[in-house]
């Protein structure tokens, strides 16, 4: 940090497994990625190439190597995994990850229906070659999953080998753990936390009000994902009480 302040929360430092920040890259140019890295290195733990953007991203290999060279793991969005799967190209997906030296992989079923035992099988296979993040929740706003089912799915996917379970929200933050308005489904979140360890959940929280909710609920070292590249410094400041929204959160009373 640039100077000293008292009464600051203890923020886990990299490499960390709790308090991680996942940034979604939805199409940064190579030069934009370079500029982002200047500020990102201390604060970003992983970068997701959102949904299927990797397929159409110019200079994809150079971008991935740029992130990896900065020590930031990068992985393909879960939608791309599903695109391979629905075309019966699971082995091709594995080959793709190996070709780009991608060691983080997202397994999701938000766009297609995968029997859950089968999904857990993919998690188990991929966990033998890398770190798996498995996404729970549908991208269909009309598909409401009851809390007990979220818990059941998350528990099974962690048991299958996922390092984190991702609570679905899409890049807009308006499905899954959120209502269409972006409001947190608080009862759902709190019920999930009665059974699933918070350090094992990556909460997708693209909106500031959503990030604030989880920081207030779980503290500075909550795992947050789908953060926009331009918001990374602002989020880190909010995590440690240096934004108006959290200013009094960590001060001694």
Residue frames as qw, qx, qy, qz and C-alpha x, y, z in Angstrom:
[[0.000, 0.887, 0.462, 0.000, 0.00, 0.00, 0.00],
 [0.401, 0.663, 0.003, 0.632, 1.12, 3.58, -0.62],
 [0.055, -0.508, 0.414, -0.753, 0.89, 4.82, 2.97],
 [0.249, -0.120, -0.892, 0.357, -0.17, 3.75, 6.45],
 [0.498, -0.408, -0.096, -0.759, -3.66, 3.83, 7.97],
 [0.147, -0.103, 0.873, -0.454, -4.81, 2.32, 11.23],
 [0.551, 0.261, 0.581, -0.539, -8.00, 0.30, 11.71],
 [0.507, 0.403, -0.523, -0.555, -7.73, -1.40, 8.34],
 [0.943, -0.041, 0.211, -0.255, -9.17, -4.88, 7.77],
 [0.426, -0.423, 0.747, 0.287, -6.67, -7.67, 7.21],
 [0.729, 0.541, -0.126, -0.401, -6.77, -8.32, 3.47],
 [0.869, -0.084, 0.439, 0.213, -5.43, -11.65, 2.29],
 [0.105, 0.740, -0.458, -0.481, -2.52, -11.26, -0.12],
 [0.864, 0.419, -0.198, -0.194, -1.75, -13.20, -3.26],
 [0.414, -0.113, -0.759, -0.489, -1.55, -16.05, -3.83],
 [0.377, -0.053, 0.572, -0.726, -4.81, -16.41, -1.91],
 [0.121, -0.229, -0.935, -0.242, -7.66, -18.86, -1.89],
 [0.128, -0.732, -0.645, 0.176, -10.10, -16.64, 0.01],
 [0.053, -0.800, -0.071, 0.594, -10.93, -13.06, -0.86],
 [0.442, 0.019, 0.612, 0.655, -10.33, -13.65, -4.56],
 [0.360, 0.655, 0.081, -0.659, -11.42, -11.27, -7.29],
 [0.534, 0.209, 0.712, 0.405, -12.33, -12.62, -10.71],
 [0.181, 0.554, -0.122, -0.803, -12.43, -10.12, -13.56],
 [0.672, 0.462, 0.577, 0.045, -14.46, -10.68, -16.70],
 [0.093, -0.413, 0.465, 0.777, -12.72, -9.68, -19.91],
 [0.602, 0.544, 0.534, -0.239, -15.47, -9.30, -22.51],
 [0.673, 0.623, 0.266, 0.298, -13.19, -8.17, -25.32],
 [0.259, -0.866, 0.207, 0.374, -10.31, -5.97, -24.20],
 [0.666, 0.695, -0.258, 0.087, -7.78, -5.28, -26.94],
 [0.834, 0.015, -0.287, 0.470, -4.22, -6.39, -26.40],
 [0.242, 0.426, -0.218, 0.844, -3.19, -2.84, -25.57],
 [0.539, -0.568, -0.013, -0.622, -6.13, -2.41, -23.18],
 [0.925, -0.282, -0.250, 0.053, -5.13, -5.66, -21.49],
 [0.623, 0.209, -0.306, 0.688, -1.57, -4.36, -21.04],
 [0.099, -0.505, 0.151, -0.844, -2.86, -1.15, -19.46],
 [0.764, -0.474, -0.169, -0.403, -5.22, -3.11, -17.23],
 [0.871, -0.087, -0.375, 0.305, -2.42, -5.32, -15.94],
 [0.282, 0.453, -0.331, 0.778, -0.52, -2.27, -14.65],
 [0.411, -0.411, 0.277, -0.765, -3.21, -1.76, -12.01],
 [0.864, -0.155, -0.247, -0.411, -4.52, -5.31, -11.79],
 [0.591, 0.282, -0.724, 0.217, -1.60, -7.42, -10.62],
 [0.008, 0.188, -0.742, 0.644, -1.98, -6.91, -6.83],
 [0.470, 0.074, 0.390, -0.789, -5.77, -7.12, -6.88],
 [0.794, 0.248, -0.222, -0.509, -6.85, -9.68, -9.48],
 [0.560, -0.327, 0.756, -0.086, -6.68, -13.42, -8.85],
 [0.457, 0.176, 0.820, 0.297, -8.15, -14.75, -12.09],
 [0.293, 0.401, -0.203, -0.844, -9.48, -13.50, -15.40],
 [0.563, 0.342, 0.752, -0.042, -12.37, -15.04, -17.31],
 [0.047, 0.108, -0.540, -0.833, -12.64, -14.53, -21.05],
 [0.487, 0.195, 0.450, -0.722, -16.38, -13.97, -20.88],
 [0.806, 0.336, 0.305, -0.379, -18.87, -16.44, -22.37],
 [0.861, 0.242, 0.360, 0.266, -17.65, -17.39, -25.88],
 [0.165, 0.956, -0.146, -0.194, -15.54, -14.33, -26.65],
 [0.497, -0.502, 0.621, 0.340, -12.36, -16.40, -26.91],
 [0.676, 0.352, 0.609, 0.220, -13.60, -17.79, -30.24],
 [0.400, 0.818, 0.282, 0.302, -13.66, -14.34, -31.89],
 [0.352, -0.888, 0.103, 0.278, -10.94, -12.48, -29.93],
 [0.617, 0.714, -0.258, 0.209, -8.09, -11.22, -32.15],
 [0.297, 0.570, -0.623, 0.445, -4.59, -12.16, -30.95],
 [0.817, -0.479, -0.119, -0.296, -6.06, -14.56, -28.43],
 [0.885, -0.061, -0.276, 0.369, -2.83, -16.41, -27.77],
 [0.348, 0.411, -0.245, 0.806, -0.92, -13.18, -27.19],
 [0.432, -0.596, 0.047, -0.676, -3.56, -11.96, -24.74],
 [0.912, -0.365, -0.171, -0.078, -3.57, -15.20, -22.77],
 [0.774, 0.103, -0.256, 0.569, 0.22, -15.22, -22.63],
 [0.060, 0.579, -0.153, 0.798, 0.16, -11.58, -21.49],
 [0.664, -0.572, 0.027, -0.481, -2.09, -12.40, -18.54],
 [0.959, -0.191, -0.158, 0.137, -0.21, -15.57, -17.69],
 [0.602, 0.368, -0.249, 0.663, 3.10, -13.74, -17.88],
 [0.176, -0.588, 0.217, -0.759, 1.78, -11.36, -15.23],
 [0.092, 0.065, -0.897, 0.427, 0.99, -14.33, -13.00],
 [0.536, 0.124, 0.302, -0.778, -2.79, -14.05, -13.41],
 [0.320, 0.139, 0.929, 0.123, -4.60, -17.30, -14.27],
 [0.434, 0.268, -0.199, -0.837, -6.97, -16.95, -17.22],
 [0.318, 0.145, 0.937, -0.001, -9.77, -19.26, -18.30],
 [0.165, -0.193, -0.624, -0.739, -12.53, -19.60, -20.85],
 [0.499, -0.099, 0.231, -0.830, -16.11, -18.74, -19.95],
 [0.468, 0.051, 0.847, -0.249, -18.50, -21.55, -19.08],
 [0.666, 0.565, 0.154, -0.462, -20.60, -20.83, -22.16],
 [0.397, 0.615, -0.633, -0.252, -17.67, -21.87, -24.34],
 [0.203, -0.194, 0.945, -0.165, -17.42, -25.14, -22.38],
 [0.582, 0.359, 0.597, -0.420, -21.12, -25.72, -23.08],
 [0.558, 0.663, -0.224, -0.447, -20.66, -24.87, -26.76],
 [0.188, 0.447, -0.867, -0.111, -18.04, -27.63, -27.04],
 [0.327, -0.013, 0.887, -0.326, -20.13, -30.05, -25.03],
 [0.639, 0.450, 0.361, -0.508, -23.34, -29.68, -27.04],
 [0.599, 0.635, -0.384, -0.301, -21.31, -30.41, -30.18],
 [0.989, -0.123, 0.058, 0.063, -19.85, -33.58, -28.63],
 [0.575, 0.630, -0.293, 0.432, -16.39, -31.98, -28.51],
 [0.643, -0.762, 0.068, -0.031, -15.45, -32.42, -24.85],
 [0.841, -0.170, 0.187, 0.479, -12.07, -33.92, -25.75],
 [0.444, 0.595, 0.160, 0.650, -11.46, -31.01, -28.12],
 [0.299, -0.905, -0.021, -0.303, -12.14, -28.65, -25.20],
 [0.791, -0.534, 0.166, 0.250, -9.46, -30.42, -23.16],
 [0.726, 0.210, 0.239, 0.610, -7.05, -30.15, -26.11],
 [0.138, 0.839, 0.142, 0.506, -7.85, -26.44, -26.44],
 [0.518, -0.848, 0.083, -0.079, -7.02, -25.80, -22.78],
 [0.828, -0.290, 0.249, 0.410, -3.78, -27.73, -23.08],
 [0.587, 0.514, 0.237, 0.579, -2.83, -25.90, -26.28],
 [0.007, 0.825, -0.002, 0.565, -3.22, -22.51, -24.59],
 [0.431, 0.093, -0.666, 0.602, -1.77, -23.80, -21.29],
 [0.473, -0.468, -0.004, -0.747, -5.04, -22.99, -19.53],
 [0.311, 0.029, -0.892, 0.327, -5.08, -24.67, -16.13],
 [0.281, 0.231, 0.554, -0.749, -8.34, -23.14, -14.85],
 [0.158, -0.188, -0.789, -0.564, -11.59, -24.43, -16.33],
 [0.423, 0.056, 0.359, -0.830, -15.21, -23.46, -15.78],
 [0.077, -0.226, -0.946, -0.220, -17.92, -26.11, -15.95],
 [0.335, 0.190, 0.297, -0.874, -21.43, -24.74, -16.31],
 [0.110, 0.350, 0.895, 0.252, -24.88, -25.76, -17.45],
 [0.125, 0.483, 0.322, -0.804, -26.58, -22.39, -17.60],
 [0.391, 0.410, -0.325, -0.757, -27.41, -22.57, -21.31],
 [0.622, 0.102, -0.698, -0.340, -27.90, -26.30, -21.86],
 [0.823, -0.392, 0.178, -0.372, -29.34, -29.12, -19.79],
 [0.438, 0.399, -0.793, 0.144, -26.73, -31.55, -18.49],
 [0.817, -0.430, -0.370, -0.102, -27.77, -34.38, -16.16],
 [0.309, -0.877, 0.307, -0.203, -26.15, -33.50, -12.86],
 [0.867, -0.298, 0.364, 0.167, -24.31, -36.79, -12.48],
 [0.744, 0.481, 0.188, 0.424, -22.84, -36.21, -15.94],
 [0.078, 0.924, -0.123, 0.353, -21.83, -32.65, -15.01],
 [0.615, -0.698, 0.363, -0.050, -20.08, -33.95, -11.91],
 [0.908, 0.070, 0.294, 0.292, -18.30, -36.45, -14.13],
 [0.505, 0.731, 0.012, 0.459, -16.87, -33.62, -16.25],
 [0.284, -0.886, 0.255, -0.263, -15.79, -31.81, -13.08],
 [0.843, -0.402, 0.345, 0.090, -14.05, -34.94, -11.84],
 [0.828, 0.336, 0.205, 0.401, -12.22, -35.46, -15.15],
 [0.304, 0.826, -0.044, 0.473, -11.10, -31.84, -15.47],
 [0.490, -0.830, 0.214, -0.159, -10.01, -31.61, -11.84],
 [0.903, -0.186, 0.231, 0.310, -7.29, -34.17, -12.62],
 [0.636, 0.350, 0.196, 0.659, -5.64, -31.73, -15.05],
 [0.153, 0.392, -0.039, 0.906, -6.35, -28.34, -13.48],
 [0.060, 0.214, 0.566, -0.794, -8.43, -26.12, -11.23],
 [0.081, -0.462, -0.760, -0.450, -12.18, -26.36, -11.78],
 [0.219, 0.147, 0.328, -0.907, -14.74, -23.68, -11.08],
 [0.009, -0.373, -0.888, -0.268, -18.27, -25.03, -11.43],
 [0.221, -0.094, 0.000, -0.971, -21.18, -22.69, -11.96],
 [0.006, 0.407, 0.895, -0.181, -24.53, -23.31, -10.32],
 [0.224, 0.612, 0.332, -0.683, -27.71, -21.59, -11.46],
 [0.520, 0.507, 0.612, 0.314, -29.52, -20.99, -14.72],
 [0.158, -0.098, 0.203, 0.961, -29.15, -18.08, -17.13],
 [0.222, -0.482, -0.652, -0.542, -32.92, -18.35, -17.68],
 [0.149, -0.237, 0.368, -0.887, -34.60, -15.81, -15.38],
 [0.735, -0.191, -0.170, -0.628, -37.78, -17.90, -15.43],
 [0.807, -0.021, -0.582, 0.097, -35.98, -20.95, -14.06],
 [0.357, -0.704, 0.350, -0.504, -36.10, -20.53, -10.26],
 [0.654, 0.087, -0.723, 0.206, -34.03, -23.04, -8.30],
 [0.630, -0.730, -0.143, -0.223, -35.12, -23.53, -4.66],
 [0.163, -0.811, 0.517, -0.218, -32.48, -23.00, -1.96],
 [0.803, -0.297, 0.513, -0.061, -32.25, -26.68, -0.97],
 [0.867, 0.439, 0.182, 0.152, -31.42, -27.52, -4.59],
 [0.260, 0.875, -0.331, 0.237, -28.67, -24.88, -4.78],
 [0.469, -0.641, 0.576, -0.192, -27.14, -26.44, -1.68],
 [0.904, 0.028, 0.426, -0.019, -27.47, -29.97, -3.02],
 [0.733, 0.652, 0.010, 0.194, -25.86, -29.05, -6.36],
 [0.071, 0.870, -0.417, 0.253, -23.03, -27.03, -4.80],
 [0.652, -0.498, 0.555, -0.138, -22.20, -29.76, -2.30],
 [0.916, 0.200, 0.339, 0.076, -22.07, -32.43, -5.02],
 [0.597, 0.760, -0.089, 0.241, -19.89, -30.31, -7.33],
 [0.175, -0.808, 0.516, -0.224, -17.40, -29.54, -4.58],
 [0.791, -0.269, 0.544, -0.078, -17.27, -33.24, -3.76],
 [0.859, 0.464, 0.188, 0.104, -16.63, -33.99, -7.44],
 [0.728, -0.048, 0.109, 0.676, -13.49, -31.85, -7.36],
 [0.174, 0.837, 0.180, 0.487, -14.47, -28.23, -7.96],
 [0.445, 0.001, -0.382, 0.810, -12.22, -25.78, -6.12],
 [0.178, 0.205, 0.264, -0.926, -14.99, -23.16, -6.14],
 [0.208, 0.582, 0.773, 0.142, -18.67, -23.15, -6.94],
 [0.047, 0.041, 0.152, 0.986, -19.79, -20.04, -8.78],
 [0.218, 0.576, 0.660, -0.429, -23.16, -18.54, -7.89],
 [0.334, 0.397, 0.591, 0.618, -24.65, -17.62, -11.28],
 [0.043, 0.704, 0.313, -0.636, -25.63, -14.04, -12.05],
 [0.592, 0.650, 0.318, 0.355, -24.64, -13.54, -15.70],
 [0.476, 0.145, -0.029, 0.867, -22.55, -10.53, -16.68],
 [0.165, -0.578, -0.201, -0.773, -25.47, -8.19, -15.94],
 [0.062, 0.021, -0.741, 0.668, -26.23, -9.49, -12.44],
 [0.519, 0.002, 0.049, -0.853, -29.94, -10.07, -13.00],
 [0.845, -0.050, -0.431, -0.313, -30.53, -13.84, -12.72],
 [0.649, 0.086, -0.677, 0.337, -29.61, -16.66, -10.37],
 [0.423, -0.356, -0.579, 0.599, -28.85, -15.23, -6.93],
 [0.033, 0.229, 0.083, -0.969, -30.41, -11.92, -8.03],
 [0.424, 0.642, 0.576, -0.276, -33.86, -10.83, -9.04],
 [0.537, 0.599, 0.395, 0.444, -34.41, -9.26, -12.45],
 [0.057, -0.987, -0.049, -0.143, -33.91, -5.83, -10.85],
 [0.472, 0.542, -0.503, 0.480, -30.44, -6.83, -9.64],
 [0.521, -0.603, 0.323, -0.511, -31.62, -7.10, -6.02],
 [0.146, 0.310, -0.923, 0.174, -29.96, -9.86, -4.02],
 [0.773, -0.317, -0.425, -0.349, -32.15, -12.83, -3.13],
 [0.129, -0.620, 0.594, -0.496, -31.01, -12.50, 0.47],
 [0.831, -0.233, 0.347, -0.368, -32.91, -15.49, 1.84],
 [0.933, 0.334, -0.127, 0.046, -31.34, -17.72, -0.80],
 [0.396, 0.658, -0.491, 0.412, -27.82, -16.45, -0.12],
 [0.337, -0.543, 0.565, -0.522, -28.10, -16.82, 3.62],
 [0.931, -0.083, 0.227, -0.272, -29.60, -20.29, 3.38],
 [0.810, 0.472, -0.303, 0.170, -26.77, -21.40, 1.07],
 [0.176, 0.647, -0.552, 0.495, -24.27, -20.16, 3.64],
 [0.716, -0.431, 0.368, -0.408, -25.76, -22.38, 6.35],
 [0.962, 0.019, 0.273, -0.015, -24.49, -25.42, 4.43],
 [0.778, 0.468, 0.030, 0.418, -21.75, -24.35, 2.02],
 [0.548, -0.499, -0.052, 0.670, -18.50, -22.71, 3.28],
 [0.226, 0.933, 0.096, -0.262, -18.30, -19.11, 2.11],
 [0.213, -0.680, 0.554, 0.432, -14.65, -19.48, 1.13],
 [0.430, 0.042, 0.842, 0.324, -15.70, -22.09, -1.45],
 [0.360, 0.747, 0.558, -0.006, -18.24, -19.83, -3.18],
 [0.256, -0.079, 0.258, 0.928, -17.41, -17.28, -5.86],
 [0.233, 0.706, 0.554, -0.374, -20.28, -14.81, -5.92],
 [0.336, 0.388, 0.430, 0.743, -20.83, -13.20, -9.30],
 [0.150, -0.794, -0.401, 0.432, -21.40, -9.55, -8.44],
 [0.471, 0.370, 0.300, 0.742, -21.01, -7.20, -11.41],
 [0.109, -0.816, -0.238, -0.515, -22.99, -4.34, -9.84],
 [0.148, 0.443, -0.499, 0.730, -21.63, -2.12, -7.07],
 [0.618, -0.382, 0.195, -0.659, -24.67, -2.62, -4.84],
 [0.967, -0.042, -0.233, -0.100, -24.17, -6.38, -5.11],
 [0.601, 0.332, -0.492, 0.535, -20.48, -6.13, -4.22],
 [0.185, -0.475, 0.369, -0.777, -21.41, -3.97, -1.24],
 [0.841, -0.298, -0.051, -0.449, -23.96, -6.50, -0.02],
 [0.938, 0.013, -0.311, 0.153, -21.41, -9.32, 0.08],
 [0.379, 0.409, -0.451, 0.697, -18.66, -7.21, 1.65],
 [0.419, -0.454, 0.271, -0.738, -21.05, -6.16, 4.41],
 [0.923, -0.191, -0.088, -0.324, -22.23, -9.75, 4.85],
 [0.975, -0.037, -0.073, 0.205, -18.93, -11.63, 4.67],
 [0.511, -0.726, 0.180, 0.425, -16.18, -9.05, 5.06],
 [0.125, 0.799, -0.410, -0.422, -13.22, -7.80, 3.06],
 [0.103, -0.379, 0.884, 0.255, -12.16, -11.31, 2.03],
 [0.723, 0.364, 0.483, -0.334, -15.33, -12.44, 0.28],
 [0.403, -0.029, 0.716, 0.569, -14.84, -14.06, -3.15],
 [0.404, 0.693, 0.234, -0.549, -16.30, -11.87, -5.90],
 [0.471, 0.026, 0.692, 0.546, -16.53, -12.41, -9.65],
 [0.324, 0.674, 0.551, 0.371, -17.64, -10.90, -12.95],
 [0.225, -0.788, -0.088, 0.567, -15.96, -7.63, -12.01],
 [0.550, 0.817, 0.095, 0.143, -15.44, -5.18, -14.87],
 [0.732, 0.142, -0.120, 0.656, -11.76, -4.36, -15.56],
 [0.115, 0.587, -0.028, 0.801, -12.35, -0.65, -14.97],
 [0.589, -0.669, -0.074, -0.447, -13.83, -1.30, -11.52],
 [0.828, -0.053, -0.475, 0.293, -11.00, -3.30, -9.97],
 [0.300, 0.215, -0.410, 0.834, -9.36, -0.45, -8.01],
 [0.439, -0.376, 0.021, -0.815, -12.72, 0.91, -6.86],
 [0.864, -0.271, -0.368, -0.211, -13.72, -2.57, -5.64],
 [0.683, 0.025, -0.509, 0.524, -10.48, -3.04, -3.73],
 [0.004, 0.300, -0.286, 0.910, -11.00, 0.31, -2.03],
 [0.666, -0.348, -0.121, -0.649, -14.55, -0.67, -1.10],
 [0.828, -0.105, -0.543, 0.089, -13.32, -4.01, 0.27],
 [0.579, -0.072, -0.470, 0.662, -11.14, -2.24, 2.84],
 [0.228, -0.773, -0.484, 0.340, -13.44, 0.61, 3.86],
 [0.256, -0.386, 0.158, 0.872, -12.03, 3.35, 1.65],
 [0.096, -0.319, -0.567, -0.753, -15.19, 4.10, -0.27],
 [0.353, -0.250, 0.202, -0.878, -18.17, 5.92, 1.17],
 [0.787, -0.164, -0.398, -0.441, -20.34, 2.80, 1.06],
 [0.862, -0.209, -0.421, 0.188, -18.06, 0.89, 3.48],
 [0.176, 0.693, -0.330, 0.617, -16.33, 3.82, 5.23],
 [0.463, -0.547, 0.411, -0.563, -17.55, 2.91, 8.73],
 [0.923, -0.027, -0.312, -0.224, -17.55, -0.85, 8.28],
 [0.832, 0.044, -0.406, 0.375, -14.13, -1.59, 9.77],
 [0.040, 0.607, -0.332, 0.721, -13.66, 1.35, 12.15],
 [0.303, -0.159, -0.804, 0.487, -13.50, 0.63, 15.86],
 [0.318, -0.697, -0.452, -0.458, -16.81, 1.52, 17.49]]
